[in-house]
Amino acid sequence: MRRSTRTTAALTLAAGLLVGSTATAVAVGEGPDYGGNEVVTTSILSTYDEVADFLTAQDAKQDAMELEVIGQSVKGRDIHLVKYLSDPDKPTILYLAQQHGNEQLTTEAMLHFIKSLGSGQNARMLQDVNILLLPMFNADGAMGDVNFSLDDYLAKGERHLTRYNANEVDLNRDHVAKEQPETRALHENVLGAYDVDYMIDLHHQGTQSRVDGDLVSGSILYPTSPDADPAVVEGSKRLGSVVYENVDSTGWGHIGKYVGGTANTIGRNGIAVEYGISTLLFEMRGMSDHEYAPYVLGQKSNGYLIRQSVVTLTSTAKAVADGSVETADTSFWDTLPEQQG
């Protein structure tokens, strides 16, 4: 398959930033938000068809990889699950990207991560951990193929990207009712079908949040539902410890504690309560498109935000594989400041 220029560009950008960077926190935290003059375009982001073609190509190349369609979106797009299943007795981690269709840099990072899992250096790791990935959960929202107007959205290019699915439903508030086809597919054919131990729910937030006066590159949070088992929450905090240690040590990552709700309708809460899975929310700075300007980030920060997601995916998979997640120090949560703004 001849990979599209856009998908190639996204992978090359992420790969280049993985090597030899000496950038400071300014590179992510102080990147340009949308002020009306910055370029905010969707043309550099992978389309649904490009993602599907990439996954099909990697499935043909990688012996350890299996590609499954777990259901369809409202508009009939296949929802793809990427699977690396070596041993049912080994721990399993699930990565979920683009519940919100306008939060796409985590998807671009996941494509890079999937490609890296086909390299020989990861062969040993894949013997010790099962990895499940949903790269583009809300495909209709990602393509702007919805049953409501997006005329006020800011990005330029081939399409708009929206938080909601085609029925204008926030999928990250549908984890109790499970009324939408995307959410039902996740619960019936992934969460109910596989023995998942850990999950990271990858999102994007607004651009203005700060910790210690500096704009954050992202924020993390464990389940906050009062119904969550304390042991499950402790596992979530350990997973967060791995993320914080690896992102903070880059020198350019600047992480705060997310201020989130307690409702079980929210993915990280409801999934932890219903399935006993240790879940972690990671909110990257800035969205790819929105009608509200303070939520949208100029694309000059894209490379570092993609890299931040790759660091998150790689470090947590390794920590689950080698067992170090089980002894991760969670004391940092006691002093991690909540982001403000």
URZI-V534819 format. One record per residue. N is the residue number from 1. NEAR is the number of other C-alpha atoms within 8 Angstrom. D_LAST is the distance of its C-alpha to the last C-alpha in whole Angstrom. Layout:
BEGIN
((N & NEAR & D_LAST) (N & NEAR & D_LAST))
END
This chain:
BEGIN
((1 & 4 & 45) (2 & 3 & 44) (3 & 9 & 40) (4 & 7 & 38) (5 & 6 & 37) (6 & 10 & 33) (7 & 14 & 33) (8 & 9 & 35) (9 & 9 & 33) (10 & 12 & 30) (11 & 12 & 32) (12 & 8 & 33) (13 & 9 & 30) (14 & 15 & 28) (15 & 10 & 32) (16 & 7 & 32) (17 & 11 & 29) (18 & 8 & 30) (19 & 6 & 32) (20 & 5 & 32) (21 & 6 & 29) (22 & 5 & 28) (23 & 8 & 25) (24 & 7 & 22) (25 & 11 & 18) (26 & 9 & 18) (27 & 11 & 20) (28 & 14 & 17) (29 & 14 & 14) (30 & 9 & 15) (31 & 11 & 16) (32 & 10 & 16) (33 & 11 & 14) (34 & 12 & 16) (35 & 6 & 17) (36 & 4 & 20) (37 & 5 & 23) (38 & 9 & 22) (39 & 6 & 24) (40 & 14 & 22) (41 & 10 & 25) (42 & 12 & 26) (43 & 9 & 30) (44 & 9 & 29) (45 & 10 & 28) (46 & 11 & 30) (47 & 8 & 32) (48 & 10 & 33) (49 & 6 & 36) (50 & 11 & 36) (51 & 11 & 34) (52 & 9 & 37) (53 & 10 & 39) (54 & 10 & 38) (55 & 10 & 38) (56 & 9 & 41) (57 & 9 & 42) (58 & 12 & 41) (59 & 11 & 42) (60 & 7 & 46) (61 & 7 & 45) (62 & 8 & 44) (63 & 7 & 46) (64 & 8 & 44) (65 & 11 & 41) (66 & 9 & 42) (67 & 11 & 40) (68 & 8 & 40) (69 & 9 & 39) (70 & 12 & 38) (71 & 10 & 38) (72 & 13 & 37) (73 & 13 & 34) (74 & 12 & 34) (75 & 8 & 36) (76 & 6 & 38) (77 & 9 & 36) (78 & 9 & 37) (79 & 14 & 34) (80 & 14 & 35) (81 & 12 & 35) (82 & 13 & 36) (83 & 12 & 38) (84 & 11 & 39) (85 & 11 & 41) (86 & 11 & 43) (87 & 9 & 44) (88 & 8 & 43) (89 & 4 & 44) (90 & 9 & 41) (91 & 12 & 37) (92 & 13 & 35) (93 & 15 & 32) (94 & 12 & 30) (95 & 14 & 27) (96 & 13 & 26) (97 & 15 & 24) (98 & 18 & 23) (99 & 13 & 23) (100 & 16 & 21) (101 & 18 & 23) (102 & 14 & 21) (103 & 14 & 19) (104 & 13 & 22) (105 & 11 & 22) (106 & 13 & 23) (107 & 11 & 26) (108 & 14 & 27) (109 & 14 & 26) (110 & 14 & 28) (111 & 12 & 31) (112 & 12 & 31) (113 & 11 & 31) (114 & 9 & 34) (115 & 9 & 36) (116 & 8 & 36) (117 & 8 & 37) (118 & 12 & 40) (119 & 8 & 41) (120 & 5 & 44) (121 & 5 & 41) (122 & 10 & 40) (123 & 10 & 43) (124 & 7 & 43) (125 & 10 & 39) (126 & 13 & 40) (127 & 9 & 43) (128 & 12 & 41) (129 & 16 & 38) (130 & 16 & 38) (131 & 13 & 35) (132 & 12 & 34) (133 & 11 & 31) (134 & 13 & 30) (135 & 14 & 29) (136 & 14 & 28) (137 & 12 & 28) (138 & 15 & 27) (139 & 14 & 30) (140 & 15 & 30) (141 & 17 & 26) (142 & 18 & 26) (143 & 12 & 29) (144 & 11 & 28) (145 & 9 & 31) (146 & 11 & 30) (147 & 7 & 32) (148 & 7 & 29) (149 & 6 & 28) (150 & 9 & 26) (151 & 4 & 27) (152 & 6 & 24) (153 & 10 & 22) (154 & 10 & 22) (155 & 11 & 23) (156 & 10 & 27) (157 & 8 & 30) (158 & 6 & 32) (159 & 8 & 29) (160 & 14 & 26) (161 & 13 & 24) (162 & 14 & 22) (163 & 12 & 20) (164 & 13 & 23) (165 & 17 & 27) (166 & 13 & 30) (167 & 9 & 30) (168 & 9 & 26) (169 & 8 & 25) (170 & 10 & 22) (171 & 14 & 24) (172 & 10 & 22) (173 & 9 & 23) (174 & 14 & 26) (175 & 14 & 27) (176 & 8 & 29) (177 & 6 & 31) (178 & 9 & 31) (179 & 7 & 32) (180 & 10 & 32) (181 & 11 & 34) (182 & 14 & 31) (183 & 12 & 30) (184 & 11 & 34) (185 & 12 & 35) (186 & 10 & 32) (187 & 9 & 33) (188 & 9 & 37) (189 & 10 & 38) (190 & 10 & 35) (191 & 11 & 34) (192 & 8 & 37) (193 & 7 & 39) (194 & 6 & 38) (195 & 8 & 38) (196 & 11 & 34) (197 & 10 & 33) (198 & 13 & 29) (199 & 13 & 27) (200 & 12 & 24) (201 & 13 & 22) (202 & 13 & 20) (203 & 14 & 17) (204 & 12 & 15) (205 & 11 & 11) (206 & 11 & 9) (207 & 13 & 9) (208 & 8 & 6) (209 & 10 & 5) (210 & 12 & 6) (211 & 13 & 9) (212 & 4 & 12) (213 & 5 & 10) (214 & 8 & 11) (215 & 12 & 10) (216 & 16 & 11) (217 & 12 & 13) (218 & 14 & 13) (219 & 13 & 12) (220 & 13 & 15) (221 & 12 & 16) (222 & 12 & 20) (223 & 14 & 21) (224 & 9 & 20) (225 & 12 & 23) (226 & 5 & 25) (227 & 5 & 28) (228 & 13 & 27) (229 & 9 & 30) (230 & 6 & 29) (231 & 6 & 31) (232 & 12 & 29) (233 & 13 & 26) (234 & 9 & 27) (235 & 12 & 28) (236 & 14 & 25) (237 & 12 & 24) (238 & 14 & 26) (239 & 14 & 25) (240 & 13 & 22) (241 & 12 & 24) (242 & 13 & 25) (243 & 12 & 23) (244 & 9 & 21) (245 & 8 & 24) (246 & 11 & 25) (247 & 15 & 21) (248 & 11 & 21) (249 & 7 & 24) (250 & 7 & 24) (251 & 10 & 23) (252 & 13 & 20) (253 & 15 & 18) (254 & 13 & 15) (255 & 13 & 14) (256 & 14 & 12) (257 & 11 & 12) (258 & 10 & 11) (259 & 7 & 10) (260 & 6 & 13) (261 & 7 & 16) (262 & 10 & 20) (263 & 8 & 22) (264 & 12 & 24) (265 & 12 & 24) (266 & 13 & 21) (267 & 12 & 23) (268 & 12 & 22) (269 & 16 & 23) (270 & 14 & 26) (271 & 13 & 28) (272 & 15 & 27) (273 & 13 & 29) (274 & 6 & 32) (275 & 7 & 33) (276 & 11 & 32) (277 & 12 & 30) (278 & 15 & 28) (279 & 17 & 25) (280 & 16 & 21) (281 & 12 & 18) (282 & 13 & 17) (283 & 12 & 14) (284 & 13 & 15) (285 & 14 & 12) (286 & 12 & 13) (287 & 15 & 16) (288 & 15 & 19) (289 & 15 & 20) (290 & 15 & 18) (291 & 8 & 19) (292 & 8 & 15) (293 & 9 & 15) (294 & 10 & 11) (295 & 13 & 12) (296 & 16 & 15) (297 & 16 & 16) (298 & 13 & 19) (299 & 9 & 21) (300 & 7 & 22) (301 & 12 & 20) (302 & 9 & 21) (303 & 10 & 24) (304 & 11 & 22) (305 & 13 & 20) (306 & 13 & 23) (307 & 13 & 24) (308 & 10 & 21) (309 & 13 & 22) (310 & 13 & 26) (311 & 11 & 26) (312 & 11 & 24) (313 & 11 & 27) (314 & 9 & 30) (315 & 11 & 29) (316 & 12 & 28) (317 & 11 & 32) (318 & 9 & 33) (319 & 11 & 32) (320 & 14 & 33) (321 & 12 & 37) (322 & 9 & 37) (323 & 8 & 36) (324 & 9 & 34) (325 & 12 & 31) (326 & 8 & 33) (327 & 7 & 33) (328 & 10 & 30) (329 & 7 & 28) (330 & 9 & 25) (331 & 6 & 25) (332 & 8 & 22) (333 & 7 & 20) (334 & 5 & 20) (335 & 6 & 19) (336 & 8 & 16) (337 & 7 & 13) (338 & 9 & 10) (339 & 13 & 7) (340 & 6 & 4) (341 & 5 & 0))
END
